[in-house]
Amino acid sequence: MKTIIETNNINKSYGAVTALHDINITVNDGEIFGLIGPDGAGKTSLIRILTTLILPDNGSANVLGLDIINDFKSIRNEIGYMPGRFSLYQDLTVEENLKLFATIFGTTIEENYDLVKPIYSQIESFKNRKAGQLSGGMKQKLALSCALIHKPKLLILDEPTTGVDPVSRKEFWDMLKDLKKAGITILVSTPYMDEASLCDRVALIQGGKILSVSTPQSIIDAFPKKLYSISADNMHKLIIALRNFEFSNTVFTFGETVHYTDRRNSVIQTGEIMKYLQNNDLKEIKINEINAGIEDCFMEMM
């Protein structure tokens, strides 16, 4: 399988803060590869290095077989990049923005309309509206259209769904799947753990370090312990009680429940945990064994 992106021990610091530490990933031709991690994990720094916007302190990387330092001009012509913040010209109309990006890359809207049509057609009726007056979802579609207008071989997206409503998020991922079918390789970063399952492979990143690289299901399958969802009448008391339990391993809140793992490798007697919680004046206790998700795996690795 052809490698589209390859990094070798990439490091980046900002003063005393280490943003990236020995980053090694590969992105293969035709896949959607996700960089999954919270704010401050190092996702944007890595993407800016791969898009040749900043230099690494040391290490190397190839994008489309080109060196990020020696061949930066060629890389910029071959990739599509959508930064985290809306960066188009807000005083230009929708159509003017798209024409501008087509001109920069030496093409026209008409020449490559077939690729952007499924996306751009959703906002084309607003082509005379200024970009700054668009809704969040429409800005997202315009930015993606501009990133695609020159038919890039690789599309790099930095947190494209942050701050976008759930319906627009789903629509956006549907568009990415269609672009994958059109033969475009996609690298996308996101802080939303649920979006990991929409990628072919993911790299979990935290504190500038890669925690794991694999398919989402392989990461889930490697979860090392039985996982329990526990709820009670008082969430605060429940968390404190579980953290003070002599056999507790991890205790994390997930909505209105707590996800709990035990330090013991033997079969866990949930009745023992139930009795312990009752002795701590908790009521309406529910304990269920559940399957781990990507977020559970991420928390366990941390």
Secondary structure, DSSP 8 states (H G I E B T S, - for coil): --EEEEEEEEEEEETTEEEEEEE--EEETT-EEEEE--TTSSHHHHHHHHTTSS--SEEEEEETTEETTTTHHHHHHHEEEE-SS--S-TTSBHHHHHHHHHHHTT--TTTTHHHHHHHHTTTGGGTTSBGGGS-HHHHHHHHHHHHHTT--SEEEEESTTTT--HHHHHHHHHHHHHHHHTT-EEEEEES-GGGGGGSSEEEEEETTEEEEEE-HHHHHHT--S-EEEEE-S-HHHHHHHHHHSTTEEEEEEETTEEEEEES--S---HHHHHHHHHHTT--S-EEEEE---HHHHHHHH-
